[in-house]
Amino acid sequence: MNEELINQIVRRILSDPSLQGLLQGNGSQEGVVKSEALVLLNFVSDFPRVLAAVKQRWGADFTFCILPSDQVYIAKPELPVGMTWITAQDALSRSDWQKLILPTCSPNTLAKAALGIRDNPICEMIGRGLSRGSSIDLVTDYLGLTIQTPLAYRELYEGYIQRLQAYGVMVCASLAEDCSFSAKPVQQYPAKISELSSVIYKQNEVFSQEKDLFVQEEIRFANKFLGDKQAYEFPEESRVLIKQGTVVSPLARDTLKLRRIELCIEKEGKNG
């Protein structure tokens, strides 16, 4: 048995939560062994409040390993007792994470998680957690959507939230409330968003009743790239024809779907 293997075994033994409890003098908890939860932490201005809330909410069942974003790593806030930092390499080397917690989910992370983009350690861990069926709790308190946010922009992020709920992610509006999942994702939107969206759904009901009165507008798009900006310029419920080979960004496809726009590839002209 080589020295490196021995060191790995010792590190694994010492990392066991029950042993750490004994070493810290906490052996009076009737031998309860807590599972480890991986906390995916984006940058916020109030780390002490966030970390204290995480500990209060999930601390009875889990010990915490904190995987920081690059900005958090630079700030390196002080962690409460019972929380430890973990590197991306160590987090990614494990496949036994049963609980992932995103207490400060940013708009960027939300969109990437919904679209399956895994271009940084936090998004990679979310993707792996979804693939393995891990329990994932996501808090949307830091999305920054307000009453001044454009309607179409709110609809875009509501679509991301609904998609994540369809994946099985537990979504809640703040650290102060319990996360819950329902087969009806619309009812599980964060309260702040759902209140803003009530008008949207009422308008959609009216539009659906009047849909048969209108002929679907058909638009030919001649450019070689269709981005999210162009997707918002088309009328809702229209039909857009693109040439074969036109590049459509993933975000544009999502926007077209949300605005009920049909995207079709225009066939080359047939002679004879």
Secondary structure, 3 states (H helix, E strand, C coil): CCHHHHHHHHHHHHCCHHHHHHHCCCCCCCCCCCEEEEEEECCCCCHHHHHHHHHHHHCCCEEEEEEECHHHHHHCCCCCCCEEECCHHHHHCCCCCCEEEECCCCHHHHHHHHHCCCCCHHHHHHHHHHHHCCEEEEECCCCCCCCCCCHHHHHHHHHHHHHHHHHCCEEECCCCCCCECCCCHHHHCCHHHHHHHHHHHHHHHHHHHHHHHCCCCEEEECCCEECHHHHHHCCCCCEEEEECCCEECHHHHHHHHHCCCEEEEECCCCCC
